[in-house]
Amino acid sequence: MKFVKSQMKQLIKDNPELQTRLSSLIKEHDLEKNFALKALYHSQVAEGGKYQLAYQALDLPKG
């Protein structure tokens, strides 16, 4: 599974908890949004993270 910025943005948009975590990462570590998105991906999605299934579902073809 690989990081896709548009999927990660959609996942965050759909999850208030992730929105809060993203804001916290940006403020606490003085990160640019793109780096914070990747950090959140690696901590919450990749390698069986809490949001892995929701992230993968965003990649499924619509129809």
C-alpha positions in Angstrom: 0.0 0.0 0.0 1.3 3.4 -0.9 0.7 7.0 0.2 -1.8 8.8 -2.1 -2.2 12.4 -1.0 -5.8 12.7 -2.4 -6.9 9.6 -0.5 -5.3 10.8 2.7 -7.0 14.2 2.4 -10.4 12.5 1.9 -9.8 10.1 4.8 -9.0 13.1 7.0 -12.1 15.0 5.7 -14.3 12.0 6.7 -12.8 11.6 10.2 -12.9 14.4 12.8 -10.4 12.6 15.0 -7.9 12.6 12.1 -8.6 16.3 11.5 -7.7 17.1 15.1 -4.5 14.9 14.9 -3.4 16.6 11.7 -3.8 20.1 13.3 -1.9 18.9 16.4 1.0 17.5 14.3 1.3 20.7 12.3 1.3 22.9 15.5 3.4 20.7 17.8 6.1 19.8 15.3 5.9 22.9 13.1 5.4 20.8 10.0 4.2 21.7 6.6 0.8 20.2 5.8 2.2 17.7 3.3 4.7 16.3 5.8 2.0 16.1 8.5 -0.2 14.2 6.1 2.6 11.7 5.5 3.3 11.4 9.2 -0.3 10.7 9.9 -0.5 8.2 7.1 2.5 6.2 8.6 1.2 6.4 12.1 -2.5 5.7 11.5 -2.9 3.9 8.1 0.2 2.0 7.0 1.2 -1.3 8.5 -2.3 -2.2 9.9 -3.1 1.1 11.4 -6.5 2.0 12.8 -7.6 3.6 9.6 -6.1 1.2 7.1 -9.4 -0.4 5.9 -11.1 3.0 5.5 -8.1 4.3 3.5 -8.1 1.2 1.3 -11.8 1.6 0.7 -11.2 5.0 -0.8 -9.1 3.4 -3.5 -11.9 1.0 -4.7 -13.5 1.9 -8.0 -16.8 3.6 -7.8 -19.8 2.1 -9.5 
